[in-house]
Amino acid sequence: MKKIIAILAVGLSMTACVSEDTNLDPNSAYTTVPGSLINYAEKELSDYVNTPSVNENNFRLTMQYWQETTYVNESNYDFTNRNVSNQIFSDNYTNVINNLVKAKSIINAYSPTATEAANWQKNKKNQLAIIDILQVYTYQMLVDTFGNIPYTQSSDILAFPLPAYDDAATIYADLITRINADIANLDDTASGFGSFDDGENYYNGNTAQWRKMANSLKLKLAIGIADSNPSLAQATATSAIAAGVMTSAADNCQLAYFPDSPNYNPLYENLAASGRNDYIAGKTLVDYMNTKNDPRISKYYTDVNGAYIGQTIGEGGEFGDFSNIGEFAYTATTPGIILNYTEVAFYVAEANARWNTAAAATAYNTAVTASILEWGGTSTEAATYLAANPYDAVNWKKSIGEQAWVAMFNQGMTSWNFWRRLDFPVLTAPATAIINAGGKVPVRMAYPVKEQQVNNSNWKAASTAIGGDLLTTKLFWDKF
């Protein structure tokens, strides 16, 4: 409730597409409007994707960017102690998807006023398309985390309080169908959620930008199944790129955070506002960047007397003895990334490496350059770095995999996807992880304990279908 109140206190008016009776409480359930629901869902989605909280999102630790100082459970893949998967389900199903479902139902039930009627059908299509794009993004993220998940029954908790789990590959195919429909329904001649005040805060209702986002998400879906369904992946990727994906940082899908609690970036919340010193640099990435003379290292980490020092993964350490996380994580207003140009540029590079090899080297250079510029580097620094780290067509998975790993430093789950799909970089689990993940780096999250307790029969069926509810069970698209 505190977060909801805080979001509304930012100064949003909730006037998306319903008129309000001044005798009613505009924040109560009977007068909820889609703008407020979308605003809440977008912030909750961004908070989840960007938080480093060990209770919710440990992918920066899994990808060996960060290391914990004192409590090293999560660095050793103990995710059950804090019931992390329970929180992932709650964050995404309850806070994001269910709010978006409610927003859709309000829009579908709305009767426009006389002045709205002429343009309402176009506006309605835009609104529903934007909401669905957000749902597609969230469902893909859940599939990429767990494998089979509740999907067709997940949008109606009253009818299906104990939802069945759908096949992950079938979900992916349906998400591609949905994103194609969303792209077709976006209409630049009509409005949707027309401004920040309407509660759509990623692009403030800019339909052209949402189309680029949707095409970029379509490309992400395609690359996700490149090894499991290459024909569908190639057709989908080719179509997305031709239609127009993100081409600069101006296209980034992200949430603007504010200087004050509780609307500042969750990185700042956990690293600065908490007053705790829980995280230091991970040795794996620090050593790699030191070896490569990477110009981004000073933005990723702080130095210790002029040197960059990371701690061994899985081991605790004194905060002052090692490099800390960079200034961006201690800045309240650092934007929350949902999908950005750098990520999309690496998908374009991978698509070309797979299906258009003549353009692969140029696309690789573009992606690496985008990352260096994103972190404040220069074109000259990018050229120097690329000269020392050129594209290797023979071992393209290593070239793209390692460089995507470096570039996705602040996008832990995205990095996890690249690593599982391309198998680079080579990551070694800490010896102390033998209990939790059989001595391996996890390739999925286990289902929530609550699902075992409350939705047991469906949990059992899903666990059997994917080959076991283990951190080491590969997803359907993780073929190699």
N, C-alpha and C positions, 0 to 999 in steps of 0.2 A: 504494500500500500504506500509506503514511503516513497518508492520510486515513481509510482503513478502520480502521486501528488506533486513530486518534484518536476516531473515532465510537464505537467499542466502548468506549473508555476513559471516555466520558461517564458510564457507569454503567448502561447498559442490560442487562437480563437478556434472553437470547434464548430465550424460551419461548412462541412464538406458538401453535403447535398440534402440536408433536411432543415426545414425551418424550425425555430425554437419558440416554445411558449414561455414567456418570461415568468409565468407562475410556477414553472417546474424547475427542479434542480438539474442543470445541464450536465452534471457529472454523475448522475444516478443511472442505474441500469436501464430504466425505462426510457431514457432519452439519449442513450449513448449514440454517438454519431461516428461514421467511419473514419473521419480525420483523426480523432483522438485514439482510436484503436490502431490505426496504421502508424501513427506517431509512436505509440507505446511499443508495437511489434518491431519497428525499425530500430528503436534504441535497444531493446532487449536482444535483438539479433546482433547488432554491433557490439554490445557489451560482451556477449558470449564469444563471438569470434575473436575479439581483441583482448579479453582478459587473460592475465597470467595466473589467476587464482588456482591454487592446487585443488580446490574443490570442484572445478568446472573444466578447465582447459590446460592440459599439461603438455601440449604438443611442442612447445619451445624446449621443454626438457627432453622429450622423446627424441627430437631431432638434434639434440646435443649442442644447442646454441647456448643454453643457460645451465647452471648447476645450482642446486640448493646449498645453503651454508650449513644449516644445523639439522633440520628435519628432512632427511634424504629419501623418505619412502617413495615419493613419486619419481625421483630420478632413478630409482630401482624398480619402477613399474608396479608398485603397490598402489593400485587405484581403488581397491575395495575398502581400505581402511577409512576413507572419506566418502565412500559411496559416490564416486565421481560420476558414474554412468547414470545414476538416479537424477543427478543435477542436470546432466546433458539432456535427458528426456524432458525434464520439467522446463528447462530454458527454452527448448525448441518446440515441443508439442504444445505446452500450456501457454507460455508467454508469447510465442511467435505465431505458430500455425493456428491455434484456436482463436486468437484475436483477429487474424486475417480472415478466417472463416466467418466470424461474426460480421466483420466489415462487409464482406461479400453479400451476406444475407440482407443486411440493411439496404445496401445499394439496389439489390434485385427487388426489394419490396417497396422501394420509394416511388411515390407518384410526383412527378415534377410539377412545379407551378406553371401558370400560363406563360410566363416569360422564359421559363427554362425549357418548355416542351419542344421547341423547334430543334434545339441542338442536343436534347437529352440522350438520345440513343447513341450518338457518337461519343459524347462525354462519358456515358455509362460504360461503353466498351473500353475506353481508355482507362477508366478507374479499375475495372475488373481485370484488365490485362496487367496493369502495374502490380496489383495485389497478387495475381497468379505468378508473376515473375519472382516475387519474393518467396512464394510458396515453393516454386520449383527449386530455387536456390537452397532453401532450407531442407527440403527432402533429399536433394542430392548429397548435401553435407551429412545427413543422418545415414544414408545408405553407405557413404564412404567411410563412416565411422564404425558401423555395426554389421553391414551386410543386409540380410532380410530384416525388414522393419514393418510396423503397422503403417499401412498406406491407404488402401481403399476404405477402410473402416475407421480411419484415424480422425476424420473430420466431423464425426457425429458421435460425441461422447455419450449422449443420451440414448441413442439407439444401440451403440456398441461400447459399453463401458469397459469391456474386456476385448479389445480388437485383435483380430487375427493378423498374422504377419504375412506380407506379400513377398514374392520372389524378387530379389534385388535386381536381376537382369531385366525382368519384366517392368519393374518400376522405372529403370533407366530409359527403356524404350518409350514408356508413356510420358516421361518428363520431356523427352525430345518432341513428342507429338504436341504436348501442351505448350512448349516454348514456341514452336512454329505457329500455333494458333494465336498466341499472345502477340507475336511480331506482326501477324496479319491484321490483328485488331487495333493496333496502335495507329492513330490518325492525327497527323500534325495539324490538320485544319480545325481540330476541336480541342477543347481543354479537357483536363482530367482533374487531378488535384492541382489546382492552378498556381499555388504559391505555398510558401512556408507556413502560412497561417492555416492552410487546409490540412496540415498534419503530415505531408509527405516531404521528408527532410533530406533524402539522398540527392535528388535532382530538383526539388521544389516543383515537381509536376512537369518538368520539361520533357515532352514526349519524344523529341528527337534524341535526347540523351538516353532515355529509357530504351529506345530501339537499339542504340549501340550496346547498352548493357545487356539487353536480351540476346543480341547476336553473339556477344562475347561469352555469355553464359551457355549459349548453344554450342559454341566452340569448346568450352570447358567440358560439357557433357560428352561431346564427340571424342575428345582426347581421352576422357576417362575410360571409354570402352574400346580404345584403339587396338588392344591385344585380344579382347574377348569377342568383339564383333567388328572386325576391320572394315567390312563393306559398308555397314551402316555408319561407322565412325567417319570413314573417308567422305561419303556423300554429305554427311551432316557438317563436317568441318569445312569442306569446300564451299558449301552453300552459305555458311555463316560468314566466312572471310569475304566472299564475293558481295554479300549484302552490306557489310560494313561493321567491323568490330572497333574497339577502342584504338585510337592512333596517337594519343598523347595523354599526358597526365591530366589535362583539362577534362578528360572523359571519365576519370576515376569515379567509381561508386563508393562513397564514403560518408560517414556521419561527422558533422562538425560538433565537437565537444566545447564546453564552456569552462570558464576559470573556476567556478564554484561548485561545491558539493550539492547534490549528488550527480551533477551533470558533467563532471570532468571525465577524462579518458580513464578506463579501468586500469591501464598501466600505471598511471599516476596514483590512482586510488590504492593500489597494492604496493607500489614501491616507495612513494613519497608520503602520501597522506597517512598511511598506516604507521609511519614512524619505525618501521621494521627494516632490517637488512637481511632479507631472506635469499637473495639471488646474487650470484657472481657469474662471471664468464665461464662457459664450458670450454675445456681444453681442445676438444676435437676441432671446432670451427676456428678458434683463435690460432692454433698451430697451422691450420691450412691457410688462413689469411696472411699470417706472418710469412710463410714460405712463398706466397704469391705476391708479396708486396702490395696487397690489396688496398686501394685508396679509401675504401669504405670503413676500414677497421676503426678509425678514429670517431666515426659516427655510431658504430655499433657498440663500442666499448670505451671505457676510460682507460688511461694508461697508469702504470705503476712506475714512477720515476723514469718515464720515457719508454717503458717496455709494456707490451701487452701479454698478460699472463692469465691463462685459464686453468681451472681446477679439473682434475681427473673426474670423468663422469662417474657418478655414484658415490663420490666421497664428499664429505663436508669440508668446510674451510673457513678461515677467518675472512671477514668482509674486506678488511684493509690490505690483505696480502695478495689479493687477486684483482684483475680488472673487473669493474662493475659494468652494469648495463648503461648504455649511452644516455645523453641528455634528453633525447626524444621521449624516453620512458619516464622521465621526471618532469615532463611538461604537460600541464593539465589539458591544454587545448590541442594536443596532437590528434589529428583526425583518426577516426576508426575505420580501417579498411574493410570493405566488403569484397570488392573485386577491383583491381587497378590495372593500369596500362602495362606495367612491368610484367605482371602475371600473364596477361593476355599475349604480350609479345613472346613470352616463352612458349605458350601454346601454339602460336603461329610458327615459331621455330621448330617445334616438335612435329607439327603437321607437315611442314616442308621436308623435314628429315625423313619422314615416313613415306610421303606420297609425291613430293616435288623436289627431288634432291638437288636440282640445279640451283634452286633458290635458298637452299638450307643454310649455307655459310653466311649469306647476307642477313637472313632472318636471325641467326644466332648472334651476329654482331649487333643487330638492332636491339635485341633483348638485353644483352649484357650492358650495352650503352644506356638503355633506359634505366636499368637498375643503378648504375653509377651516377647518372644525373639525378635520379630520384633522391639519392642520399647526399646531394650537394656537390658531387664531383663535377669535373669538366669534361668536355669532349676530348681534350688532349689527354687527360688521364685515362679516359676510356680507350682511346686509340693505343696508348702505351700498354695498357693491361691486355688488350686483345692481341697485340703483337706477341706478347709473352704467353698467351693462352688461346691459341687459334682453334678454330673449329676442326674437329677430327671426323671426317666423313666415315672412316672405317669403324670407329668406335663412337658413334654419335650419341649413344645413350650416356656414355661417360661424360662427354663434353657438355651436353645439355643438362644431364642430371646433376653434375657437380656445380655448374654455374647457377642452375635454378635453386639449388640448396643454399648457396651463398645469398642469392638475391631475395629469397623468401624468408629472410631472417626475422622479420616481424609478422610473418604469416605462417605460423607453425603448422596448422593443419594442411594448408596448401602444399607446404614443403613435404609433409608426410605423404601426400598423394604422389608427388613427383618421385619421391624415393621408392615407394612401393611399386610404382609402375615401371620405373627405369632401372632400379636396383643400383643406383649410384646416388651419393657417395657410398663407399663401403663403411658401414657403421658397425661397431663392435659393442655388444651389451656389456655393462659392468659385471664383474664376476659375482657380485652380490645379488644380481637379478635372477639367479638360477631358480629361486623359489617361486617367483611371480610369473616369469615368462620362459621358463626352461632355458635360461641363458641366452635368449634371443631378444632383439629389439621388437616390440609389439607391432603386429600388422593389422590389428583391429582392436576395438574396445569390447570388453565383455558386456553382455546385456545387464540392465539394472537389476539389483537384488530385489527391488520391489516387483519387477515383472515375474521373477521366480516365485515370489510369495503370493501375489495377487492374481496374476494372469498365467498361472503355471502351465496349463495344457498348451496354450499358444506358444509360450516360451519354449517348452520342450520340443514342439513341432519345428519351430524355427531353428533351434540349436541342432537338431538332427539334420535338418535340410542343408545347413551350411557346413556340416562336418564337425560340429562341436563348438560350444560356447567358450572359446579360449582366446587368449591374446595372440596366439600363434596360428590361428585359423585364417587362411588367406581368403580375401574377398573374391567374388566371381571374376572380377576384371584383373586381378593380380596373378597373371599367368606364369611369370618367370621368377 
